[in-house]
C-alpha cells in the first residue's frame, strides 16, 4: 500500500498510520472499502439486469404459447419480473448512496491533505512564530533557526511547557517568541 500523503510505498497492508509521515490512513482504508462494495453492487446490478432480460425473453416466449396455459404462467413471470425490478431499484439506490459517501469521503480526505500540507508552513505573527516540528528538529535547532543560535532553547521549552527539552515529537506545534 502507498501512503496517499507522502507516497511512501513500503507500508504494510492494513497499516493505520504511515511510518514515514505519521498520517492517519483509516479514512483512505474506509474509502477503499466503500469502493470495493460499490463494485460488488454494480456487478450484482448487472447480473440482475441480465436475469431481468432473460426473464423478459421467457415472458415473450410464454406469451406466444397457447392462451389458456400460458396466461397463468405469464402472470407468475410478471410477478417475478416486478420483484427483480424492485431488487434492482434497491441496489441502484444503495449504489447511489455509496457513490455519495465516496464523494464526501474524498472531499474530506482532500481537505485533510490540504490542512496537512499547509501545516508545513510556519505562521509568523507580530510577537511570535508558530512552528510545526519536522523530522530531525530539536529545540536547539529551532532556536538556531529563529534566533541565530541555540541558546534560547530553554526559553522556547518554557513558553511551550515542554517537559523534556531533549525530546519533541514531529508535528508538535511550537511557539517561538521574537
TORKOL-4160 file (C-alpha; in steps of 0.2 Angstrom, whole numbers, padded with zeros to 4 digits, m for minus):
178
<pt num="1" X="0000" Y="0000" Z="0000"/>
<pt num="2" X="0006" Y="0018" Z="m0004"/>
<pt num="3" X="0004" Y="0032" Z="0008"/>
<pt num="4" X="m0008" Y="0045" Z="m0001"/>
<pt num="5" X="0001" Y="0059" Z="0008"/>
<pt num="6" X="0019" Y="0056" Z="0006"/>
<pt num="7" X="0018" Y="0042" Z="m0007"/>
<pt num="8" X="0029" Y="0030" Z="0003"/>
<pt num="9" X="0027" Y="0013" Z="m0004"/>
<pt num="10" X="0033" Y="0002" Z="0010"/>
<pt num="11" X="0018" Y="0002" Z="0021"/>
<pt num="12" X="0011" Y="m0015" Z="0027"/>
<pt num="13" X="m0007" Y="m0020" Z="0022"/>
<pt num="14" X="m0019" Y="m0013" Z="0035"/>
<pt num="15" X="m0007" Y="0000" Z="0042"/>
<pt num="16" X="m0017" Y="0013" Z="0052"/>
<pt num="17" X="m0003" Y="0026" Z="0051"/>
<pt num="18" X="0011" Y="0030" Z="0039"/>
<pt num="19" X="0028" Y="0026" Z="0047"/>
<pt num="20" X="0036" Y="0040" Z="0037"/>
<pt num="21" X="0024" Y="0055" Z="0039"/>
<pt num="22" X="0013" Y="0049" Z="0053"/>
<pt num="23" X="m0003" Y="0052" Z="0043"/>
<pt num="24" X="m0019" Y="0043" Z="0049"/>
<pt num="25" X="m0023" Y="0031" Z="0035"/>
<pt num="26" X="m0040" Y="0025" Z="0041"/>
<pt num="27" X="m0050" Y="0037" Z="0031"/>
<pt num="28" X="m0041" Y="0031" Z="0015"/>
<pt num="29" X="m0045" Y="0012" Z="0020"/>
<pt num="30" X="m0063" Y="0017" Z="0023"/>
<pt num="31" X="m0064" Y="0024" Z="0005"/>
<pt num="32" X="m0056" Y="0009" Z="m0002"/>
<pt num="33" X="m0068" Y="m0002" Z="0007"/>
<pt num="34" X="m0083" Y="0008" Z="0000"/>
<pt num="35" X="m0076" Y="0007" Z="m0017"/>
<pt num="36" X="m0075" Y="m0012" Z="m0017"/>
<pt num="37" X="m0093" Y="m0013" Z="m0010"/>
<pt num="38" X="m0098" Y="m0001" Z="m0025"/>
<pt num="39" X="m0090" Y="m0013" Z="m0037"/>
<pt num="40" X="m0099" Y="m0028" Z="m0030"/>
<pt num="41" X="m0116" Y="m0018" Z="m0031"/>
<pt num="42" X="m0113" Y="m0014" Z="m0049"/>
<pt num="43" X="m0109" Y="m0032" Z="m0053"/>
<pt num="44" X="m0125" Y="m0038" Z="m0044"/>
<pt num="45" X="m0135" Y="m0025" Z="m0053"/>
<pt num="46" X="m0128" Y="m0031" Z="m0070"/>
<pt num="47" X="m0132" Y="m0049" Z="m0066"/>
<pt num="48" X="m0150" Y="m0044" Z="m0060"/>
<pt num="49" X="m0152" Y="m0034" Z="m0076"/>
<pt num="50" X="m0147" Y="m0049" Z="m0087"/>
<pt num="51" X="m0159" Y="m0060" Z="m0077"/>
<pt num="52" X="m0172" Y="m0047" Z="m0080"/>
<pt num="53" X="m0169" Y="m0048" Z="m0098"/>
<pt num="54" X="m0169" Y="m0067" Z="m0099"/>
<pt num="55" X="m0185" Y="m0066" Z="m0089"/>
<pt num="56" X="m0192" Y="m0054" Z="m0101"/>
<pt num="57" X="m0187" Y="m0065" Z="m0116"/>
<pt num="58" X="m0195" Y="m0080" Z="m0107"/>
<pt num="59" X="m0211" Y="m0070" Z="m0104"/>
<pt num="60" X="m0212" Y="m0066" Z="m0123"/>
<pt num="61" X="m0210" Y="m0084" Z="m0127"/>
<pt num="62" X="m0223" Y="m0089" Z="m0115"/>
<pt num="63" X="m0235" Y="m0076" Z="m0122"/>
<pt num="64" X="m0234" Y="m0084" Z="m0139"/>
<pt num="65" X="m0239" Y="m0101" Z="m0132"/>
<pt num="66" X="m0257" Y="m0106" Z="m0131"/>
<pt num="67" X="m0268" Y="m0093" Z="m0122"/>
<pt num="68" X="m0275" Y="m0103" Z="m0108"/>
<pt num="69" X="m0260" Y="m0112" Z="m0101"/>
<pt num="70" X="m0248" Y="m0098" Z="m0104"/>
<pt num="71" X="m0259" Y="m0085" Z="m0096"/>
<pt num="72" X="m0256" Y="m0092" Z="m0079"/>
<pt num="73" X="m0238" Y="m0094" Z="m0082"/>
<pt num="74" X="m0237" Y="m0077" Z="m0089"/>
<pt num="75" X="m0244" Y="m0069" Z="m0073"/>
<pt num="76" X="m0231" Y="m0079" Z="m0062"/>
<pt num="77" X="m0217" Y="m0072" Z="m0074"/>
<pt num="78" X="m0224" Y="m0054" Z="m0072"/>
<pt num="79" X="m0223" Y="m0056" Z="m0053"/>
<pt num="80" X="m0205" Y="m0062" Z="m0054"/>
<pt num="81" X="m0200" Y="m0048" Z="m0066"/>
<pt num="82" X="m0209" Y="m0035" Z="m0054"/>
<pt num="83" X="m0199" Y="m0042" Z="m0040"/>
<pt num="84" X="m0182" Y="m0042" Z="m0050"/>
<pt num="85" X="m0186" Y="m0024" Z="m0054"/>
<pt num="86" X="m0189" Y="m0019" Z="m0036"/>
<pt num="87" X="m0172" Y="m0028" Z="m0031"/>
<pt num="88" X="m0163" Y="m0018" Z="m0045"/>
<pt num="89" X="m0170" Y="m0002" Z="m0039"/>
<pt num="90" X="m0165" Y="m0005" Z="m0022"/>
<pt num="91" X="m0147" Y="m0009" Z="m0027"/>
<pt num="92" X="m0146" Y="0006" Z="m0038"/>
<pt num="93" X="m0152" Y="0017" Z="m0023"/>
<pt num="94" X="m0139" Y="0009" Z="m0012"/>
<pt num="95" X="m0126" Y="0011" Z="m0026"/>
<pt num="96" X="m0130" Y="0030" Z="m0027"/>
<pt num="97" X="m0129" Y="0031" Z="m0008"/>
<pt num="98" X="m0112" Y="0023" Z="m0008"/>
<pt num="99" X="m0106" Y="0035" Z="m0023"/>
<pt num="100" X="m0111" Y="0050" Z="m0012"/>
<pt num="101" X="m0102" Y="0043" Z="0003"/>
<pt num="102" X="m0086" Y="0040" Z="m0008"/>
<pt num="103" X="m0088" Y="0058" Z="m0014"/>
<pt num="104" X="m0090" Y="0065" Z="0003"/>
<pt num="105" X="m0075" Y="0055" Z="0010"/>
<pt num="106" X="m0064" Y="0060" Z="m0005"/>
<pt num="107" X="m0068" Y="0078" Z="m0001"/>
<pt num="108" X="m0064" Y="0076" Z="0017"/>
<pt num="109" X="m0048" Y="0067" Z="0013"/>
<pt num="110" X="m0043" Y="0081" Z="0001"/>
<pt num="111" X="m0047" Y="0094" Z="0015"/>
<pt num="112" X="m0036" Y="0084" Z="0027"/>
<pt num="113" X="m0022" Y="0083" Z="0014"/>
<pt num="114" X="m0023" Y="0102" Z="0011"/>
<pt num="115" X="m0023" Y="0105" Z="0030"/>
<pt num="116" X="m0008" Y="0094" Z="0032"/>
<pt num="117" X="0001" Y="0102" Z="0018"/>
<pt num="118" X="m0002" Y="0119" Z="0024"/>
<pt num="119" X="0004" Y="0114" Z="0042"/>
<pt num="120" X="0021" Y="0113" Z="0035"/>
<pt num="121" X="0022" Y="0132" Z="0033"/>
<pt num="122" X="0026" Y="0141" Z="0049"/>
<pt num="123" X="0014" Y="0156" Z="0053"/>
<pt num="124" X="0023" Y="0172" Z="0058"/>
<pt num="125" X="0013" Y="0184" Z="0070"/>
<pt num="126" X="0019" Y="0201" Z="0077"/>
<pt num="127" X="0027" Y="0194" Z="0093"/>
<pt num="128" X="0029" Y="0176" Z="0089"/>
<pt num="129" X="0030" Y="0162" Z="0076"/>
<pt num="130" X="0020" Y="0146" Z="0076"/>
<pt num="131" X="0032" Y="0132" Z="0070"/>
<pt num="132" X="0027" Y="0114" Z="0066"/>
<pt num="133" X="0041" Y="0102" Z="0071"/>
<pt num="134" X="0048" Y="0092" Z="0057"/>
<pt num="135" X="0058" Y="0076" Z="0057"/>
<pt num="136" X="0076" Y="0078" Z="0064"/>
<pt num="137" X="0072" Y="0095" Z="0073"/>
<pt num="138" X="0076" Y="0099" Z="0091"/>
<pt num="139" X="0073" Y="0114" Z="0102"/>
<pt num="140" X="0091" Y="0119" Z="0099"/>
<pt num="141" X="0090" Y="0118" Z="0080"/>
<pt num="142" X="0073" Y="0128" Z="0081"/>
<pt num="143" X="0082" Y="0141" Z="0092"/>
<pt num="144" X="0096" Y="0142" Z="0079"/>
<pt num="145" X="0083" Y="0144" Z="0065"/>
<pt num="146" X="0074" Y="0159" Z="0073"/>
<pt num="147" X="0087" Y="0167" Z="0084"/>
<pt num="148" X="0103" Y="0163" Z="0075"/>
<pt num="149" X="0110" Y="0152" Z="0090"/>
<pt num="150" X="0103" Y="0138" Z="0100"/>
<pt num="151" X="0105" Y="0146" Z="0117"/>
<pt num="152" X="0086" Y="0151" Z="0118"/>
<pt num="153" X="0081" Y="0133" Z="0118"/>
<pt num="154" X="0077" Y="0133" Z="0136"/>
<pt num="155" X="0066" Y="0149" Z="0134"/>
<pt num="156" X="0057" Y="0140" Z="0120"/>
<pt num="157" X="0054" Y="0125" Z="0131"/>
<pt num="158" X="0047" Y="0136" Z="0144"/>
<pt num="159" X="0035" Y="0145" Z="0133"/>
<pt num="160" X="0028" Y="0129" Z="0127"/>
<pt num="161" X="0028" Y="0119" Z="0143"/>
<pt num="162" X="0039" Y="0106" Z="0136"/>
<pt num="163" X="0043" Y="0093" Z="0150"/>
<pt num="164" X="0058" Y="0085" Z="0141"/>
<pt num="165" X="0069" Y="0098" Z="0132"/>
<pt num="166" X="0078" Y="0084" Z="0123"/>
<pt num="167" X="0063" Y="0076" Z="0116"/>
<pt num="168" X="0049" Y="0084" Z="0105"/>
<pt num="169" X="0038" Y="0075" Z="0093"/>
<pt num="170" X="0036" Y="0078" Z="0074"/>
<pt num="171" X="0020" Y="0088" Z="0071"/>
<pt num="172" X="0021" Y="0097" Z="0088"/>
<pt num="173" X="0017" Y="0115" Z="0087"/>
<pt num="174" X="0030" Y="0126" Z="0095"/>
<pt num="175" X="0028" Y="0145" Z="0098"/>
<pt num="176" X="0044" Y="0154" Z="0096"/>
<pt num="177" X="0043" Y="0172" Z="0103"/>
<pt num="178" X="0053" Y="0186" Z="0095"/>
